[in-house]
Amino acid sequence: MSTMPQMKDVKRFLAGLNRNELAEIREYVDALLKELRANNRGEPSKRPHVAMPERRQGDRYELDFPGKCWNAMCESDADRDEVPMSIIDISHTGCRLLSNELFPPGALLVLEFCAPSGENKRIIVEVARAQETGEFEGWRYEMGCRTVAEGQADQAEEDIARQKSVRKQLAHHPGIRVLLLAKGPGSVRVEKWLKAEKYNIEAVSTPDELLSGAESRPPHLLVAPFADVQKGKNKWFRRFLQDASDAATIVVAPNAKEGKRARLLHGADEVVLASKIETEIPLAVERALLARFLCKEQKMKKFSVKVLVAGPEEKQLRRLETLLLQEDYLIVKSLTQEDMFRQLVFQKIDILIADPSMLERDGEDQIPFIHESEPQLVVVAETAVPRTAQSLLDVGVDLVLSPTASRNELLERLEQAYRVHLRRTFVK
């Protein structure tokens, strides 16, 4: 299986594509479809659109165009590894192809094939989904692809410009308002570093003062000690997350175990250890703010985030599906562990919400394997048992969610997972 390049590299590649060449590809495909219709060279596909969500527009024609494909991001012709393929279905916006090599969702491919005119033609596509196929003799995999068009290249360019703009905003420290709960170990050193970096700081001594300050002048960042986040069943911290939803949060923790609890159970964006403030606070501030700013910029783009919900209880999966669809997430469901791992291989999943039973196989935790094979995937586990939650955190689960969580709590957790997804996708 081919490996997936970093998202930032894909964005740069797409943004650098020649728009005239993409327009020529689009015009060629349009002309090809007209020719197929005129000469009865292909038949409209009877496969329902829902089976190929990467292509929702226009007629799709079944055909057989043998050819070859390769990674579009190869730096030179000498580096490319050409793989035989066959296009078996084509439309204005995408195609379906067969290959004996599995290309992961998100991969960018050049497809070269012999057109009806006898000419060799090339188009650039993005793999949207992949699956094993037993339907076509001599081929192992079937992939649904989107044709890369000018709009996709323009969007990549806009995304890069947006990231640069956000980084420029973050570089102006006096314009970044920081609320600091100045209590506990390390708070003096945190305040000293923030002042040295010329951030706009307001230091308060109680959670009530902090909430009042957040209401009168919404902050960009909150820094608080773990002991206070933990107090009072987390009520003030949860209220802050609700009232100042665009603010980033950093918790100063006494040790790594409490740090995990702060991030994964309470919803902090970043954690720094009290013993390592000087080395950890600079990167934590950058990462937390950048993820929050990007999340704010891209809130209306959740329709591009795909969530896999996995567990043995159909009723719970339906509940999650209903809530997430209302928030414009794309949803995939799996009732078995086997199907869950198949979906992780054959689809580009951004967030996994799973019952703990789905994250263990033959007594061995599968989370390290999942993170190794899908480094940008955010893993959320559902459990109401504190001991199980802690053991899941210890082996690498990113977030823990209670199956009985309210709608607001679930959406808060998903918002947090979305920020983690953005950070892993865009933040170095």
C-alpha positions as CSV (number, residue, x, y, z in Angstrom):
1,M,0.0,0.0,0.0
2,S,1.3,3.4,-0.9
3,T,1.9,5.9,1.9
4,M,0.0,9.1,2.3
5,P,2.0,12.4,2.2
6,Q,1.6,15.1,4.8
7,M,-1.5,17.3,4.3
8,K,0.6,20.4,4.2
9,D,2.6,18.9,1.3
10,V,-0.6,18.0,-0.5
11,K,-1.9,21.6,-0.1
12,R,1.3,23.0,-1.5
13,F,1.2,20.6,-4.5
14,L,-2.5,21.4,-5.3
15,A,-1.9,25.2,-4.9
16,G,1.0,24.9,-7.4
17,L,-0.9,23.2,-10.2
18,N,-1.3,25.0,-13.5
19,R,-4.9,26.1,-13.7
20,N,-4.9,26.2,-17.5
21,E,-3.8,22.5,-17.6
22,L,-6.6,21.6,-15.1
23,A,-9.1,23.5,-17.3
24,E,-7.9,21.5,-20.3
25,I,-8.4,18.2,-18.4
26,R,-11.9,19.3,-17.5
27,E,-12.7,20.3,-21.0
28,Y,-11.3,17.0,-22.3
29,V,-13.5,15.0,-20.0
30,D,-16.6,16.9,-21.0
31,A,-15.8,16.3,-24.7
32,L,-15.1,12.6,-24.0
33,L,-18.5,12.2,-22.3
34,K,-20.2,13.9,-25.3
35,E,-18.4,11.5,-27.6
36,L,-19.3,8.5,-25.6
37,R,-23.0,9.5,-25.6
38,A,-22.9,10.3,-29.4
39,N,-21.2,7.1,-30.4
40,N,-22.9,4.8,-27.8
41,R,-19.4,3.8,-26.6
42,G,-20.4,3.6,-23.0
43,E,-23.6,3.0,-21.0
44,P,-24.9,5.2,-18.2
45,S,-23.9,3.5,-14.9
46,K,-26.8,1.9,-12.9
47,R,-24.8,2.2,-9.7
48,P,-26.6,4.6,-7.3
49,H,-24.9,7.9,-6.4
50,V,-24.8,7.0,-2.7
51,A,-22.4,4.2,-3.6
52,M,-20.0,6.7,-5.1
53,P,-20.4,9.9,-2.9
54,E,-17.2,11.3,-4.4
55,R,-19.2,11.9,-7.6
56,R,-22.7,13.4,-7.2
57,Q,-23.0,15.3,-10.4
58,G,-23.8,14.2,-14.0
59,D,-24.2,10.9,-15.8
60,R,-21.5,8.3,-15.2
61,Y,-20.6,6.0,-18.1
62,E,-19.4,2.5,-17.7
63,L,-16.4,1.7,-20.0
64,D,-13.0,0.1,-20.0
65,F,-10.0,2.3,-20.5
66,P,-6.8,0.4,-19.6
67,G,-3.7,2.4,-18.8
68,K,-1.3,3.2,-16.0
69,C,-1.2,5.5,-13.0
70,W,1.4,6.9,-10.6
71,N,1.8,9.2,-7.7
72,A,1.1,12.7,-8.9
73,M,3.5,14.2,-6.4
74,C,6.6,12.5,-7.8
75,E,9.3,15.1,-8.3
76,S,10.5,13.6,-11.6
77,D,9.6,11.0,-14.2
78,A,12.5,8.9,-13.1
79,D,11.1,8.7,-9.6
80,R,7.6,7.5,-10.5
81,D,6.4,4.0,-10.1
82,E,3.9,3.2,-12.8
83,V,1.1,0.8,-11.9
84,P,-1.3,-0.8,-14.4
85,M,-4.9,0.3,-14.0
86,S,-8.2,0.4,-15.8
87,I,-10.9,3.1,-15.7
88,I,-14.3,1.4,-15.7
89,D,-16.6,4.3,-14.9
90,I,-16.3,8.1,-15.6
91,S,-18.3,11.3,-15.1
92,H,-17.7,15.0,-15.3
93,T,-16.3,15.0,-11.7
94,G,-14.6,11.7,-11.2
95,C,-14.0,8.1,-12.1
96,R,-13.8,4.5,-10.8
97,L,-10.7,2.6,-11.5
98,L,-9.2,-0.9,-10.9
99,S,-5.7,-1.6,-9.8
100,N,-3.6,-4.3,-8.1
101,E,-2.0,-1.7,-5.8
102,L,-4.0,0.0,-3.1
103,F,-3.7,3.7,-3.1
104,P,-5.1,5.3,0.2
105,P,-7.9,7.8,0.3
106,G,-6.4,11.3,-0.2
107,A,-3.7,10.1,-2.6
108,L,-3.2,12.1,-5.7
109,L,-2.7,10.1,-8.9
110,V,-2.0,10.8,-12.6
111,L,-4.1,8.5,-14.8
112,E,-2.8,7.9,-18.3
113,F,-5.0,6.0,-20.7
114,C,-5.7,5.5,-24.4
115,A,-8.7,7.6,-25.4
116,P,-11.1,6.5,-28.1
117,S,-9.3,8.8,-30.5
118,G,-6.1,6.7,-30.0
119,E,-4.3,9.5,-28.1
120,N,-2.8,8.9,-24.7
121,K,-4.5,11.2,-22.3
122,R,-3.7,12.2,-18.7
123,I,-6.0,13.3,-15.9
124,I,-5.2,14.1,-12.2
125,V,-7.5,12.6,-9.6
126,E,-7.7,12.3,-5.8
127,V,-8.6,8.9,-4.3
128,A,-11.8,9.3,-2.3
129,R,-12.5,5.7,-1.2
130,A,-11.0,2.3,-1.8
131,Q,-12.1,-1.3,-1.3
132,E,-11.1,-4.9,-2.2
133,T,-13.0,-6.2,-5.2
134,G,-13.9,-9.7,-6.2
135,E,-16.1,-8.5,-9.0
136,F,-13.4,-8.0,-11.6
137,E,-11.1,-10.9,-12.5
138,G,-7.4,-10.0,-12.5
139,W,-7.8,-6.9,-10.2
140,R,-7.6,-6.7,-6.4
141,Y,-8.8,-3.2,-5.6
142,E,-11.4,-0.7,-6.8
143,M,-11.1,3.0,-6.1
144,G,-13.5,5.9,-6.4
145,C,-11.8,9.1,-7.4
146,R,-12.5,12.8,-7.8
147,T,-11.1,14.7,-10.7
148,V,-8.8,17.5,-9.5
149,A,-10.3,20.7,-10.8
150,E,-9.3,24.4,-10.7
151,G,-11.6,25.0,-7.7
152,Q,-9.7,22.4,-5.6
153,A,-6.4,24.1,-6.4
154,D,-7.8,27.5,-5.6
155,Q,-9.1,26.2,-2.3
156,A,-5.7,24.8,-1.4
157,E,-4.2,28.2,-2.2
158,E,-6.8,29.9,0.0
159,D,-6.1,27.5,2.9
160,I,-2.3,28.2,2.7
161,A,-3.0,31.9,2.6
162,R,-5.3,31.5,5.6
163,Q,-2.7,29.7,7.6
164,K,-0.1,32.4,6.8
165,S,-2.6,35.1,7.9
166,V,-3.3,33.3,11.2
167,R,0.4,32.9,11.9
168,K,0.9,36.6,11.2
169,Q,-1.9,37.4,13.7
170,L,-0.3,35.1,16.3
171,A,3.1,36.8,15.8
172,H,1.7,40.1,17.1
173,H,1.9,39.2,20.8
174,P,0.5,42.5,22.2
175,G,-2.8,41.7,20.3
176,I,-3.2,38.3,22.0
177,R,-5.1,38.6,25.3
178,V,-4.1,35.9,27.9
179,L,-6.1,35.2,31.0
180,L,-3.8,33.7,33.7
181,L,-5.1,32.0,36.8
182,A,-2.0,32.9,38.9
183,K,-2.0,30.1,41.4
184,G,-0.2,26.9,41.9
185,P,3.3,25.6,41.0
186,G,4.8,27.3,38.0
187,S,2.4,30.2,37.6
188,V,5.1,32.8,38.4
189,R,7.4,31.4,35.7
190,V,4.5,31.2,33.2
191,E,3.7,34.9,33.8
192,K,7.4,35.8,33.5
193,W,7.6,34.1,30.1
194,L,4.4,35.6,28.8
195,K,5.5,39.1,29.9
196,A,8.9,38.6,28.2
197,E,7.1,37.7,25.0
198,K,4.9,40.8,25.4
199,Y,1.6,39.0,25.5
200,N,-1.4,41.1,26.8
201,I,-1.8,39.4,30.2
202,E,-4.5,39.7,32.8
203,A,-3.6,37.7,35.9
204,V,-6.4,36.8,38.3
205,S,-6.4,34.8,41.6
206,T,-9.8,33.1,41.6
207,P,-12.0,31.3,39.0
208,D,-14.8,33.8,39.6
209,E,-12.5,36.7,38.7
210,L,-11.4,34.7,35.6
211,L,-15.0,34.1,34.5
212,S,-15.8,37.8,35.0
213,G,-12.8,38.9,33.0
214,A,-13.6,36.5,30.2
215,E,-17.1,37.9,30.0
216,S,-16.1,41.5,29.9
217,R,-13.1,41.0,27.5
218,P,-13.0,37.6,25.7
219,P,-9.5,36.2,25.8
220,H,-7.6,34.3,23.1
221,L,-5.9,32.1,25.7
222,L,-6.4,30.8,29.2
223,V,-3.6,29.3,31.3
224,A,-4.6,27.6,34.6
225,P,-3.2,25.2,37.1
226,F,-4.5,21.6,37.1
227,A,-5.5,21.7,40.8
228,D,-8.1,24.4,40.0
229,V,-9.3,22.8,36.8
230,Q,-10.0,19.6,38.9
231,K,-11.8,21.4,41.7
232,G,-15.6,21.6,42.0
233,K,-16.1,18.8,39.5
234,N,-14.7,21.1,36.8
235,K,-17.8,23.3,36.7
236,W,-16.0,26.7,36.3
237,F,-13.7,25.3,33.6
238,R,-16.6,23.8,31.7
239,R,-18.4,27.1,31.9
240,F,-15.4,28.9,30.6
241,L,-15.2,26.5,27.6
242,Q,-18.8,27.2,26.9
243,D,-18.7,31.0,27.3
244,A,-15.3,31.6,25.6
245,S,-15.6,28.8,23.0
246,D,-13.0,30.5,20.7
247,A,-10.3,30.7,23.4
248,A,-7.4,28.2,23.6
249,T,-6.7,26.6,26.9
250,I,-3.4,25.4,28.5
251,V,-3.2,23.6,31.9
252,V,-0.1,23.5,34.0
253,A,0.1,20.0,35.6
254,P,2.3,18.7,38.3
255,N,3.1,15.4,36.5
256,A,2.4,13.6,33.2
257,K,-0.5,11.5,34.6
258,E,-2.5,14.6,35.7
259,G,-1.5,16.3,32.4
260,K,-3.3,13.5,30.5
261,R,-6.4,13.9,32.7
262,A,-6.4,17.7,32.0
263,R,-6.3,17.3,28.3
264,L,-8.3,14.2,27.7
265,L,-10.9,14.3,30.5
266,H,-11.4,18.1,31.0
267,G,-10.8,19.3,27.5
268,A,-7.6,21.4,27.7
269,D,-6.0,22.1,24.3
270,E,-2.4,21.8,25.7
271,V,-0.7,20.7,28.9
272,V,2.7,21.8,30.2
273,L,4.5,20.2,33.2
274,A,5.3,22.5,36.1
275,S,8.9,21.2,36.1
276,K,9.4,22.0,32.3
277,I,7.7,25.3,31.8
278,E,10.6,27.1,30.2
279,T,11.0,24.3,27.5
280,E,7.3,23.4,27.0
281,I,5.3,26.7,27.3
282,P,6.5,28.3,24.0
283,L,5.4,25.4,21.8
284,A,2.2,24.8,23.8
285,V,1.1,28.5,23.3
286,E,1.9,28.4,19.6
287,R,0.1,25.0,19.0
288,A,-3.0,25.9,21.2
289,L,-3.5,29.3,19.6
290,L,-2.9,28.2,16.0
291,A,-5.3,25.3,16.3
292,R,-8.0,27.5,17.9
293,F,-7.6,30.2,15.2
294,L,-7.7,27.7,12.4
295,C,-10.8,26.0,14.0
296,K,-12.5,29.4,14.1
297,E,-11.6,30.1,10.5
298,Q,-12.8,26.7,9.3
299,K,-15.9,26.1,11.4
300,M,-18.1,26.1,8.3
301,K,-16.0,23.3,6.7
302,K,-16.9,20.4,9.0
303,F,-18.6,18.8,6.0
304,S,-15.1,17.8,4.9
305,V,-14.3,16.0,8.2
306,K,-15.1,12.3,8.2
307,V,-16.0,10.6,11.5
308,L,-16.1,6.8,12.0
309,V,-18.3,5.7,14.9
310,A,-17.7,2.1,15.9
311,G,-19.3,-0.1,18.5
312,P,-21.4,-3.2,18.9
313,E,-24.6,-1.3,19.9
314,E,-26.6,-0.1,16.9
315,K,-28.7,2.2,19.1
316,Q,-25.7,4.2,20.4
317,L,-24.2,4.4,16.9
318,R,-27.5,5.9,15.6
319,R,-27.5,8.5,18.4
320,L,-24.0,9.6,17.5
321,E,-24.8,9.6,13.9
322,T,-27.9,11.8,14.3
323,L,-26.0,14.4,16.4
324,L,-23.0,14.5,14.1
325,L,-25.0,14.8,10.9
326,Q,-26.8,17.8,12.5
327,E,-23.3,19.4,12.9
328,D,-22.4,18.7,9.2
329,Y,-19.8,16.0,9.9
330,L,-19.5,13.1,7.4
331,I,-20.4,9.8,9.1
332,V,-19.3,6.2,8.6
333,K,-20.6,3.4,11.0
334,S,-19.0,0.1,11.9
335,L,-20.7,-2.6,14.1
336,T,-17.7,-4.9,14.1
337,Q,-14.0,-4.5,14.7
338,E,-13.2,-6.1,11.4
339,D,-15.3,-3.6,9.5
340,M,-13.8,-0.7,11.6
341,F,-10.2,-1.6,10.6
342,R,-11.4,-2.1,7.0
343,Q,-12.9,1.4,7.0
344,L,-9.7,2.9,8.4
345,V,-7.7,1.3,5.5
346,F,-10.1,2.1,2.7
347,Q,-11.5,5.5,3.7
348,K,-9.8,8.8,4.8
349,I,-11.1,8.9,8.4
350,D,-10.3,12.0,10.5
351,I,-11.9,11.2,13.8
352,L,-12.6,7.7,15.2
353,I,-15.2,7.3,18.1
354,A,-15.1,3.8,19.4
355,D,-16.3,1.5,22.1
356,P,-13.3,0.2,24.1
357,S,-14.0,-3.3,22.9
358,M,-13.2,-2.2,19.4
359,L,-9.7,-1.0,20.4
360,E,-8.4,-4.3,21.7
361,R,-7.7,-7.6,19.8
362,D,-6.6,-10.9,21.3
363,G,-5.8,-9.0,24.6
364,E,-3.5,-6.5,22.8
365,D,-4.2,-2.8,22.6
366,Q,-4.6,-1.7,19.0
367,I,-4.3,2.1,19.7
368,P,-0.5,2.3,19.1
369,F,-0.9,0.4,15.8
370,I,-3.7,2.8,14.8
371,H,-1.6,5.9,15.6
372,E,1.4,4.5,13.8
373,S,-0.6,3.7,10.6
374,E,-2.8,6.8,10.8
375,P,-0.8,9.6,12.5
376,Q,-3.4,12.3,11.8
377,L,-6.4,10.3,13.1
378,V,-7.9,11.4,16.4
379,V,-9.1,8.5,18.5
380,V,-12.0,9.1,20.9
381,A,-13.1,6.2,23.2
382,E,-16.5,5.9,24.8
383,T,-16.6,4.7,28.4
384,A,-18.3,5.6,31.7
385,V,-15.9,3.6,33.8
386,P,-13.1,5.8,35.3
387,R,-10.6,3.0,35.6
388,T,-11.2,2.0,31.9
389,A,-10.8,5.6,30.9
390,Q,-7.5,6.0,32.6
391,S,-6.1,2.7,31.1
392,L,-7.2,3.9,27.6
393,L,-5.5,7.3,28.2
394,D,-2.3,5.4,29.2
395,V,-2.1,3.5,26.0
396,G,-2.7,6.5,23.7
397,V,-6.4,7.3,23.3
398,D,-6.6,11.0,22.4
399,L,-10.0,11.8,24.2
400,V,-12.5,10.0,26.4
401,L,-16.3,10.5,26.0
402,S,-19.0,9.2,28.3
403,P,-21.8,7.3,26.5
404,T,-24.3,9.2,28.6
405,A,-22.8,12.6,27.7
406,S,-25.3,15.3,27.0
407,R,-25.6,16.8,23.5
408,N,-23.6,19.8,24.6
409,E,-20.8,17.7,26.2
410,L,-20.6,15.5,23.0
411,L,-20.3,18.6,20.8
412,E,-17.7,20.1,23.1
413,R,-15.7,16.8,22.8
414,L,-16.1,16.8,19.0
415,E,-15.0,20.4,18.8
416,Q,-11.9,19.5,20.8
417,A,-11.3,16.5,18.5
418,Y,-11.7,18.7,15.5
419,R,-9.0,21.1,16.9
420,V,-6.7,18.1,17.5
421,H,-7.3,17.1,13.9
422,L,-6.5,20.5,12.6
423,R,-3.3,20.7,14.8
424,R,-2.1,17.3,13.5
425,T,-2.9,18.3,9.9
426,F,-1.5,21.8,9.8
427,V,0.8,22.5,12.8
428,K,4.4,21.5,12.5
